[in-house]
Amino acid sequence: MKKHLKKLLIVSLLAMVFGCSKKTGNEDYIARVDGEYLLKRDVAGLDSNFVRSYIDKWVINNLIYMEALERGYDKKDDKIERMVNEFRESLIVNRFVQDEIAKKAGDLSDDEIKEFYQKHKDEFILDRPFVKIGYVKLNSRADASILRGRIARAKSFKDAISGLISESSVLEIVESRYFDQFSVPSPEIWKVAWNLSPGEISFPVKSGESYFLIYLYDKIEPGKSADFEIVAEDVKHRAIVEKQNRLLDSLISNLRKKYNYEVKW
């Protein structure tokens, strides 16, 4: 209970220090408690759904703060001073770690991310099936049928679709992309794609008012290692966390050598 009260008090103090502005000139304000103003610029950038809650808390904090001053709580209090100092130290530590660790760890090259993936490839396992396909979306079944013949005779899907976007019946071209059942454009496309063999082009598939020609590069069953393209964002996040931990461990090791300290427990 004491910990919760301490947190509440610190949050309140923080709101007093950083949430209040003195009104100057003709600045518009959105809330006022006596001589303290909350200006529009003070809430700039906040989520609109959060602004009302923030305003209410600001008003309540300032009302309580005024009552506390009236009752003499502004006099020096060692306990409050200690709490403020502890919170200030925490802010400094957080800012230092953000600047010296987090920012440096976030500056990863593509090669570093791919290297991390290669080292941990077996840890990125698919929990659902994926297909790697390319497709052409057209507004005419007849044109789709003609184009299918051209693609089937071409050396590669990429060569076959080169320059197609300029044709009037072509609505969209995807050269190569991974899809699962939730990200694929339509259930019909997923069903056809999953039943193709790698290197095979489908017959025209009707979806809505359009027709798709689907080319299958590969399909991956659940439980298999995920290709880098599928998990690139997850790989980057994990690589950053690992680098943060490595930098932090190195920093702490150096600080233990640099400064005198002891623990009697």
C-alpha positions in Angstrom: 0.0 0.0 0.0 2.8 2.4 0.9 4.5 1.7 -2.5 1.3 2.6 -4.3 0.9 5.8 -2.3 4.5 6.7 -3.1 4.0 6.1 -6.8 0.8 8.2 -6.7 2.6 11.0 -5.0 5.5 11.0 -7.4 3.2 11.0 -10.4 1.3 13.9 -8.9 4.4 15.8 -8.2 5.6 15.2 -11.7 2.3 16.5 -13.1 2.7 19.7 -11.0 6.2 20.3 -12.2 5.8 19.4 -15.9 2.1 19.8 -16.5 1.6 23.4 -15.6 2.2 26.5 -17.7 2.0 30.2 -16.9 -0.4 31.9 -19.3 1.3 34.6 -21.3 -0.2 37.1 -23.8 -3.2 35.8 -25.7 -2.4 32.1 -25.5 -5.5 29.9 -25.5 -5.9 27.7 -22.5 -8.0 24.6 -22.0 -8.0 24.4 -18.2 -7.2 26.7 -15.3 -6.8 26.3 -11.6 -6.3 29.7 -10.0 -3.1 31.1 -11.6 -2.0 27.9 -13.2 -3.0 27.3 -16.9 -3.0 24.2 -19.1 -2.4 25.5 -22.6 -3.3 23.9 -25.9 0.4 23.4 -26.7 0.8 21.4 -23.5 -1.3 18.6 -24.9 -0.1 18.9 -28.5 0.8 15.4 -29.7 -1.3 13.5 -27.2 -3.7 10.9 -28.4 -7.1 12.6 -28.7 -8.7 9.8 -26.7 -6.3 10.5 -23.8 -6.6 14.3 -23.7 -9.8 14.5 -21.6 -8.4 12.1 -19.0 -5.2 14.1 -18.9 -7.1 17.4 -18.4 -9.2 15.9 -15.6 -6.1 14.6 -13.8 -4.3 17.9 -14.3 -7.2 19.8 -12.6 -7.5 17.3 -9.8 -3.7 17.4 -9.1 -3.6 21.2 -9.1 -6.7 21.4 -6.8 -5.1 19.0 -4.3 -1.8 20.8 -4.6 -3.4 24.2 -3.8 -5.1 22.6 -0.7 -1.8 21.1 0.3 -0.1 24.5 0.1 -2.8 26.1 2.1 -2.3 23.5 4.9 1.4 24.1 5.0 2.7 21.1 3.0 5.1 23.3 1.1 7.4 23.5 4.1 10.6 21.5 3.8 9.9 17.8 4.2 12.8 15.4 4.2 10.7 12.5 3.1 9.4 14.4 0.1 12.8 15.8 -0.8 14.2 12.3 -0.7 11.5 11.0 -3.0 12.0 13.8 -5.4 15.7 13.2 -5.5 15.2 9.5 -6.0 12.9 10.2 -8.9 15.3 12.7 -10.4 18.1 10.1 -10.2 15.8 7.6 -11.9 15.1 10.1 -14.7 18.8 10.7 -15.2 19.6 7.0 -15.3 16.8 6.4 -17.8 17.9 9.3 -20.0 21.5 8.0 -19.9 20.5 4.5 -20.8 18.3 5.8 -23.6 21.1 7.9 -25.1 24.1 5.6 -24.5 22.5 2.2 -24.9 19.1 2.2 -26.7 20.0 4.7 -29.4 23.3 2.9 -30.2 21.7 -0.5 -30.2 18.9 0.7 -32.6 21.5 1.7 -35.2 21.8 -1.7 -36.8 22.9 -2.3 -40.3 21.1 -4.8 -42.6 24.1 -7.1 -42.5 23.9 -7.2 -38.7 20.2 -8.1 -38.7 20.7 -10.8 -41.3 23.7 -12.1 -39.4 21.6 -12.4 -36.3 18.9 -14.2 -38.3 21.4 -16.8 -39.5 22.7 -17.4 -36.0 19.1 -17.9 -34.6 17.3 -19.2 -37.7 16.1 -22.3 -35.9 14.3 -20.1 -33.3 12.1 -18.5 -35.8 9.5 -21.2 -36.4 6.2 -20.7 -38.3 3.0 -21.2 -36.4 0.9 -21.1 -39.5 1.3 -21.9 -43.3 2.7 -19.3 -45.7 2.9 -19.1 -49.5 5.3 -17.1 -51.5 3.5 -15.9 -54.6 3.5 -13.3 -57.3 0.2 -12.3 -59.0 -1.3 -10.1 -61.7 -4.8 -8.7 -61.1 -6.8 -7.9 -64.2 -10.3 -6.7 -65.0 -10.9 -9.0 -67.9 -11.0 -12.8 -67.9 -10.2 -13.0 -71.6 -7.0 -10.8 -71.1 -6.1 -13.0 -68.1 -6.3 -16.1 -70.2 -4.1 -14.7 -72.9 -1.6 -13.4 -70.4 -1.4 -16.8 -68.7 -0.2 -18.3 -71.9 2.5 -15.6 -72.2 3.6 -16.3 -68.6 3.7 -20.1 -69.1 6.0 -19.6 -72.1 8.3 -17.1 -70.5 11.6 -18.0 -68.8 10.5 -16.5 -65.5 7.5 -14.9 -63.9 9.5 -11.7 -63.5 10.4 -11.5 -67.2 6.7 -12.2 -68.1 5.3 -9.4 -66.1 7.9 -6.8 -67.0 6.1 -3.8 -68.6 2.6 -5.2 -68.0 1.5 -2.3 -65.7 1.0 -0.1 -68.7 -1.7 -2.4 -70.2 -5.2 -1.1 -69.6 -6.7 -4.3 -68.2 -3.9 -4.8 -65.6 -5.0 -3.4 -62.2 -2.2 -4.6 -59.9 1.1 -6.5 -60.1 2.9 -8.2 -57.2 6.2 -9.7 -58.3 6.9 -11.7 -55.1 5.6 -11.6 -51.6 4.8 -13.9 -48.7 1.2 -14.3 -47.5 -0.6 -16.2 -44.9 -4.3 -16.9 -44.8 -5.0 -13.6 -43.1 -3.0 -11.3 -45.3 -3.7 -12.8 -48.7 -6.1 -10.6 -50.9 -8.9 -13.2 -50.8 -9.8 -16.7 -49.6 -10.0 -17.9 -53.2 -6.5 -16.8 -53.9 -5.2 -18.7 -50.9 -7.0 -21.9 -51.8 -5.6 -21.9 -55.4 -2.1 -20.8 -54.3 -1.8 -23.6 -51.7 -2.8 -26.2 -54.3 -0.3 -25.1 -56.9 3.2 -26.6 -57.3 6.3 -24.3 -57.1 6.9 -22.8 -60.5 3.2 -23.2 -61.6 0.9 -20.5 -62.8 -2.8 -20.7 -62.1 -5.7 -20.3 -64.5 -7.6 -17.1 -64.0 -9.1 -16.9 -60.5 -12.2 -14.8 -60.0 -12.2 -12.7 -56.9 -14.9 -10.0 -56.6 -15.0 -8.2 -60.0 -11.4 -9.0 -60.8 -9.3 -11.9 -62.1 -6.0 -13.1 -60.7 -3.1 -15.0 -62.2 -1.1 -16.6 -59.4 2.4 -17.8 -59.6 3.7 -20.0 -56.8 7.4 -19.7 -55.7 7.1 -21.7 -52.5 4.9 -22.8 -49.7 5.9 -23.4 -46.1 4.2 -25.6 -43.6 3.8 -24.7 -39.9 6.7 -25.9 -37.8 9.3 -25.0 -40.5 11.9 -22.3 -40.1 10.6 -19.0 -41.4 12.4 -17.3 -44.3 14.0 -13.9 -43.3 11.4 -12.0 -45.4 8.6 -13.3 -43.2 10.1 -12.5 -39.8 12.3 -9.5 -40.7 10.7 -7.1 -38.2 10.8 -9.7 -35.4 14.5 -10.4 -36.2 15.3 -6.7 -36.1 13.6 -6.3 -32.7 15.4 -9.3 -31.2 18.7 -8.2 -32.6 18.2 -4.7 -31.0 17.4 -6.2 -27.6 20.4 -8.5 -27.8 22.7 -5.6 -28.7 21.1 -3.5 -25.9 21.9 -6.2 -23.3 25.4 -6.7 -24.7 26.1 -2.9 -24.5 24.6 -2.7 -21.0 26.6 -5.6 -19.7 29.8 -4.1 -21.1 28.9 -0.7 -19.5 28.2 -2.2 -16.1 31.4 -4.2 -16.2 33.5 -1.1 -17.0 31.7 0.9 -14.2 32.4 -1.8 -11.6 36.1 -1.3 -12.4 35.9 2.5 -12.6 34.1 3.2 -9.3 34.4 1.9 -5.7 31.4 0.2 -4.4 30.5 -2.5 -1.9 27.4 -4.5 -0.9 26.9 -5.6 2.7 24.1 -8.1 2.3 
